[in-house]
């Protein structure tokens, strides 16, 4: 009978919640499993436009990644939510940290498990210095540039104080954008203390500081909000046939190692 309601005039259909799964590291390009605006655009657009959903639910499990891609995805979600006047709910699984929290904040409400990790509102850059290693083996590094800053933070040269200062300035700009996004979306829900140090929170402590709205899981929370007859339409990025059978193995292994390292920062 439920399926027939869509075709019978004047008979009200059961409410539909469009569910978009956002799982993995946030990164540009076509690397297997990475979240980015190019891959997610058709998924998010379809979720908001198909079947007049009562709400869009974001299932988030991400340790973060690219600030630019986080911002682009979040901006797309907000634009469509405002255009269509559709409420957005975020449901955090293991983690929504750094860029993952950037995505969660795009929602009108953020719900978590008691053990979900959220926060990490900061910017990080990491690398290695190989100058002593190549010197030990008699390797000569040859670099020719036009522009004084073109070889910024070259890992084969000794770290320069002016390069570090430049990097920190760039990080502060991105951090400021992240902070503004959180303040704009969470408003007076936020506790009156510095929440932007890169600290992480778990479960109830995140609620206490206003970073999330409560403990709740997707299906029971949406039934509570829209009734027991609510239906769920699920959307996600589909991997190509070649990715599914294991092509691009080297790229997938590299991406998996990076993803595991990022999750490990949060004890996961």
LINVEN-V226551 format. One line per field, one symbol per residue. ss: DSSP state (H for helix, E for strand, C for the rest). A space follows every 50 residues. Layout:
ss = ???
This chain:
ss = CCHHHHCCCCCCCCCEEEEEEEECCECCCCCCCCECHHHHHHHHHHHHHC CCCCEEEEEEEECCECHHHHHHHHHHHHHHHHHHCCEEEEEEEEEEECHH HHHHCCCCEEEECCCCEEECCCCCCCCCCCHHHHHHCCCCCCCCCCCCCC CCCCCCCCCCHHHHHHHHHHHHHHHHHHHHHHHHHHHHHCCCCCCCCCCE EECHHHHHCCCCCEECCHHHHHHHHHCCCCEEEEECCCCCHHHHCCCCHH HHHHHHHHHHHHHHCCCC
